[in-house]
Each structure stands twice: as C-alpha cells, then as structure tokens.
Amino acid sequence: MPNLGGLDPRRIQSMMKQMGIENNEISAKRVIIETNDNKKIIIENPSVTEISMQGQKSFQISGDVKTEKNLEIPEDDILMVCESTKLSKEDAKKLLEKTEGDIAKAISLATE
C-alpha cells in the first residue's frame, strides 16, 4: 500500500480492519472485462486488490489496458463467402474476422 500523506501503512491497515474493511492482493496474470456492447477490456500485468466491506466485495484493478471489439460473424455471411470463394467455413470465418466482417473485402482477398 502506498504511503498516504506520511501515515504508516500498518496503521492504515489497522484502522481499516477496525472499520470492518479488509483488502487482499490477488495474484493475476490478466483481467478481461466483457461489456454489453461487444467490447473487451483486457488488462495485462494487473495489480488486483479485493476490498470487502459490510458483506460487499469490490475490486481495484490497475495495469496495462487495451480494448478489443468482439466481432460476431453471422452464419449467412460465412456461407456467402464460402460459396463465392470455395473456401471452407473455417477459412471463410477467419477471413471475415481479418476483414472485420467486410464480405466484399473478404471475397476480394480470397480471390487474389
């Protein structure tokens, strides 16, 4: 715990415990948060602290953050690329993921 305004970290821990607040460091490699709008927030090399207070748990997370968008490829799009290019469904899906779902671009790349 960082030194807060010259206060002794052990004293702060003791005061928090008296107020019913506990915090524990959690050893983690990576934290992934999936949002409702199909995005992933990925935190590499995280520092994770679990804080318990009055029966509630919360987490404090810091680290190297990157954001990704989850791309859902419709089955119809995969089949369209398969029919146009004679690729397998797996290869067509990979190509659509590479082109971020752009069917025309996927077909164009497959036929080059």
C-alpha positions, 0 to 999 in steps of 0.5 A: 500500500502506498504511503498516504500523506506520511501515515504508516501503512500498518496503521492504515491497515489497522484502522481499516480492519477496525472499520470492518474493511479488509483488502487482499492482493490477488495474484493475476496474470490478466483481467478481461472485462466483457461489456454489453456492447461487444467490447473487451477490456483486457488488462495485462500485468494487473495489480488486483486488490479485493476490498470487502466491506459490510458483506460487499466485495469490490475490486481495484484493478490497475495495469496495462489496458487495451480494448478489443471489439468482439466481432460476431460473424453471422452464419449467412455471411460465412456461407456467402463467402464460402460459396463465392470463394470455395473456401471452407467455413473455417477459412471463410470465418477467419477471413471475415474476422481479418476483414472485420466482417467486410464480405466484399473485402473478404471475397476480394482477398480470397480471390487474389 
